[in-house]
Amino acid sequence: MIENIWQFPNQEFNEVDFGMELYPQIQHILMSRGITTKEQFQKLVQHRFDDLYDPFLMKDMDKAVDRLGKALDEHQRILVYGDYDVDGTTAIALVYSFLKDRNADVDFYVPDRYSEGYGVSEKGIREAIEHNVQLIITLDCGIKALSTIAMAQSAGIDVIVCDHHNQGQNLPNAYAVLDPKRHDCEYPFKELSGCGVGYKLMSALCRKCNIPEKENLNRYLDYLAISTAADIVPIVGENRVYMYYGLMKMIQKPLLPIKTMLAYSKLIFLYKNGDGEEQIICPNGSLTVSDIVFKIAPKINAAGRMKNARDAINLLLATDETEALQYFTTVVEQNSERQKEEKRICEEAFAMIEEKSAAQSTFSTVLYKDSWHKGVVGIAAAKVIEQYFKPTVILCGEGDVISGSARSVGDFDLYSAIEKCSSALTAFGGHRHAAGLSLRKENLETFKELFEEAVKTTIKPSQQQPTIHVDEVLTLSDITDELYRQIQLLAPFGPDNMDPVFVIRNVVPETSYIMGNESNHVKLTFKQNDTTYISAVGFGLADKWRSLPSKASIDICFTVSVNVFRGNASLQLQLKDLRESGK
């Protein structure tokens, strides 16, 4: 088992007037995250739509809106073309629904992961030509689709690209290319999701055509929040505003399919009041980014991984409860299949590594088996990293060309490492944390050597062991309702604004309990003072707990959450790690 490094803050902070009384620990967390003035703090906690940037600051936005406006005025046939993951499917749902509200002649297309692969496919363009499409809007893809976009433009179909991935050497020859990461785009916020870029296009259309955004566009914030959470983009800047209001909307007035998913995932409860009106109760008081990432996103993703993402889009677009439940049941079944396949791949991958001693001394992991499921290898790569903590590539496929997914460790730039191996690849794309790639099977050993060399020569020692960044050291008596309330001022939490992590040293649990179907979780109870206790739950930490000496004093690393049981809410520590004190 790889041990985590606990990294403590080493800077000292001067006291700052944030305009309200805050615990010193919360002040320190704010300052460590760059919030050092009252004005910055107010902007952080107010979540103002007025602070969002003008969509017309994005390169090509004026051209894109003019072309889309013409398509609407002339009732031209529009095709919304998106990727098959959560970001792509929610982007399709948002743009398609908004344009449908405008009485547009619009349809959607999502490629098949297995027969077409990622991005804008030739098959998709051929179907667009056959159906007399005049305008294509790509979502969460297109920035590197030079040949297929050229194919569409040559056939008289204009293309508006909405993407958020890094551009290649050249931009596609599209009618307009919206991507905050394109080299010549000066849009101030670079970290939008693919759905976020689509939202910006619709926002610009609203401003151009005097359509009230609050009533017409923001009714689809559910989609935008889900995409932002699932695509692991930084929850700062504009994303923070979208996430805050999207999560709020999901517990106040969710779209029908979102309400269905939340209710059947037990994130909300529905009941009828005395007047027969439906009421929504969120048991924990609010939704979190983690709720979406772990309980909603995998179900939406499963359709594209196991079969075809159209099932997920049909769910997201469902207009009645029966239809929504039907499609939700389908994606839940597909998610169960995905979990079984994931378990099989991981077991076989672990066995491969253990069988070859050389594989345990490398700086990277590259594994291939022809029968592995293409839609699950990315998740499997992440699981392999949890065990061995190396940049990992998992490949599959039975033909001459094989493909797969790669995942990174810490802040290691995976995309740059894969780019150094381009001579052995037929295609690749992604970002510093995750990527997809394909290559001829005959080049597999060459790729392994190139990737190992690229990782070996660039990875830093600090990137070779998992690190938990600790915000503050507390005592048990510090854990109060008021501390939790002040922590929540920083929410919503996610990448670049993570839930604050704390450490308490030298504590001895009053009770311990191993739980879970596989006995892999542990629940501990600590005596907070003479009359009160606080519980802590460590998911996946049962083995580590068992390895500690009996009745030993321990240090715990955790975040603070609320546990609701039988209607009663109490603070609970979510353990990230634990170890014997003094170690």
C-alpha positions, 0 to 999 in steps of 0.5 A: 500500500502506497503511503500518502505524504501529508503536506502542511502549510509553511507560510505565515499569515497576517490578519485580514479584515474580511468584513465578518468575523471568521475563525483564524483557520478559515482566514488562513485557508482563504489567504492560502487560496489567494483571497486576501482582501474584503473585496475578493472575499465578497466576490467569492461568497456572493456568486454574482452573474454580473461577474461573468465575462461578456461572451463576445470577448471569445474569439469568433463569437460575433461570427458564430452568433451571426451565423446561428441567427441566420440559421434560425431566421431562415429556418435552416436545418441545424445539427448539434454534434457532441461527444459521448461523455457527460460533458458532451451529452449535457452540452447537447441537451442544453444547446438542443433544448434551447434552440428547440425553444426557439422553434429551430429545425434542430437535431442532435448527433452523438458518435458511437465510441466503438465504430466512430471513436472520439470527435467529429467522424466521417460517418457523422458528416455523411449523415449530415449531408444526407439529411440536408443539414446546413449548420453543424454546432460541435460541442466538446469536440472539433478543435482537432477535427481538421479533415472532417470539418473540411469535409463538411465545409466543402459540402456546403455545411457551415460548422461552428466549433464549441470546444475547450480542449487544447488546439493542435498546430492548426485550427480547423477551417470552420465557419467559427471556432469557439475555444477559450484555449485557442492560441489567439483567444483573449477570453479571460477565463480558460477553464470552461467545460465543453458545455460551458462553451456551448452555454456561452454561445447561447448566452451571446445569442440571447444578448444579440436577440434580446432574449432574457437569459434568466428565464430562457437560458438559465433554466438549463443550468442543471446541465451546465453544473453536471458537466462542470462537475463531471469534467473535473474542470477547476471550480473557480471563476465562472465555473464557481458561479455556474456550479453554485446556481446549478446545484441550487436549482437542482434542489429547488426546481430541477429539470424533470430528468435531473429530478428523476436521477436525483430522487432515485439516487436518494440525493433528494426526496419527493413528497406531496404537501397538503395541497397536493403540490410536490415538494423536494427535500435534500436530506443534507441541506444541499448538493455537492460537486462530489454528489454529482461526480460519484452518484450522477455522472457515472450513470450518464457516462455508462451509456456511452461507455457500454452501448451508445450515448443516445440513451443518456441524451434521451434521458436528459431530454425526457419530457414525462416521468414515465419516459425519464424513468425508462431511460434512467433504468436503462442507464442504471443497468448499463452502469452495473455492467460497467462496474462488473467490467471494471472489476474484471479489467482491474483484477487482470491488470493487477495480475499482469503487473504482479507477474512481471517484476520489471513492471513494478520498477518502471516510472510508467504503466502501459498494459494491453489486452485485446478483450478489455472493454474500450469504454471502461479502460479509462476508469481502470487506468485510474484504479491502477494508479490508486494501487501503483501511482504511476502515469498509466495507459490501458489499451485494448482492441483486436484489430491492427489498430488498438486504442485506449485511455491514459491517466496522470498522477498529481500534476504531472503533464500527461499530454506532453508525455504522450505528445513526445510519443506521437511518432508511434501513434495514429491519433491522440488527444486530451489534456495534462490529466487524461488522454485518449490515444490509438496506435498500430498494434505492431508499434505497442512495444515502441510506444511503451519504450517512448512513453517510459522514457518521456515519463522517466525524464520529466517526472519529478520526485514529488509527483511519484508519491500521492500527496494530501495537502493539509490546510490546517491542524485542529483539535477535536474541540475545534469541530463545531457547527460554526466552523462547518458553517464558515467552511461552507462559505468557500463552497462549492468545492472541486478542483483548484478549490478543494474541500478544506483538509484538516489534521488532528494529532494524538487522538485515541478512538473510543470505538471502531467498527468495520463496515461495508459489503467487503469489510473495507470501510471503517467507522471511528468514534472520538470523545470530543469533550466530557459529554459529546462524541464525534464520528469519523468514516474512512471509506476504503481505509479498513486495511490501514486501520487494521494495520495500526497497533491496538489502542495506539494514539493516531493522527487523522486527516479529514474533511468535515461533513454532515451526516443525516440519520433518521432526520437527525443531522450531525457533524461527521469527519470524512477520513482521507488517511490515518496513521500512528502518531509520531510516524 
